[in-house]
Amino acid sequence: MELAGERASGWELEFEDAFVSEDLDRGRWLPSYLPQWSSRQQAAARYTLTDGLLRLRIDADQPPWCPEFDGEVRVSSLQTGVFAGPLGSRIGQHRFTPAAVVREEQEPQQLWTPRYGRIEVRMSAPADPDVMVALWMIGYEDAPDRSAEICVCEIFGSEVHPDRALVGMGVHPFGDPRILDDFEKVEVPVDVRTLHTYAVEWRAERIDFFVDGARYKIVEQSPDYKMQLMLSLYAFGAAADPGRYPKEFLVDHVRGYRLD
């Protein structure tokens, strides 16, 4: 088992944010969610950094990130890259609906876009039926078929219990014809409302998925191109009860390693 705070052996640390600064490190993170389909302002994350924790937040007055195409979904999310085509085009990362076109041009950025490695997050997930939290990876998508997703962890608050939770993990192909969908929700016997470490070890031939050092899933296939991190809090439905806000997602650290 991996101990809390222990760095992975056999891997060389390449990316780390322990969120100890007063503000977000803009050399590591872009604080807007897939802004090409909406805008940097409309899709801007809300967050605070206190006591060595990142608190991604959704407030009662936060607008939907892309209401034309994604309804009432509100998002506070950080990502480590962005790529999109010209205004009005269909070129861009994670085009989640055929109706989406680029509505705000983006300067291409690759803050950290690894090809293989160990990626981990230490985080706690809320037991709130209206929210979902996730660390996931998407292809940088500078070519349309470099578009698969690796889901390190995905937790819906409605599936959280004091002694267990369903944790989504695996891969999705999206526009990559070489990848077969291999995703499942795995019951993990821990209280995810407290801090735990979720990780993948992504190699050329396979991907292993871990919680607190215990392996829960193996995927015998692997995207072979650069991918970027997506660290996300989602709230579903309109903000009907302001007393249930803010929604918060607490993150202790994110680390990325390459093979030593």
Secondary structure as GFF3:
##gff-version 3
##sequence-region A 1 260
A	DSSP	beta_strand	11	17	.	.	.	ID=ss1
A	DSSP	three_ten_helix	35	37	.	.	.	ID=ss2
A	DSSP	beta_strand	46	50	.	.	.	ID=ss3
A	DSSP	beta_strand	53	58	.	.	.	ID=ss4
A	DSSP	alpha_helix	67	70	.	.	.	ID=ss5
A	DSSP	beta_strand	74	79	.	.	.	ID=ss6
A	DSSP	beta_strand	81	82	.	.	.	ID=ss7
A	DSSP	beta_strand	109	110	.	.	.	ID=ss8
A	DSSP	beta_strand	117	124	.	.	.	ID=ss9
A	DSSP	beta_strand	131	139	.	.	.	ID=ss10
A	DSSP	beta_strand	149	156	.	.	.	ID=ss11
A	DSSP	three_ten_helix	157	159	.	.	.	ID=ss12
A	DSSP	beta_strand	160	161	.	.	.	ID=ss13
A	DSSP	beta_strand	164	172	.	.	.	ID=ss14
A	DSSP	beta_strand	182	188	.	.	.	ID=ss15
A	DSSP	beta_strand	196	202	.	.	.	ID=ss16
A	DSSP	beta_strand	207	211	.	.	.	ID=ss17
A	DSSP	beta_strand	214	219	.	.	.	ID=ss18
A	DSSP	beta_strand	227	235	.	.	.	ID=ss19
A	DSSP	three_ten_helix	242	244	.	.	.	ID=ss20
A	DSSP	beta_strand	247	259	.	.	.	ID=ss21
###
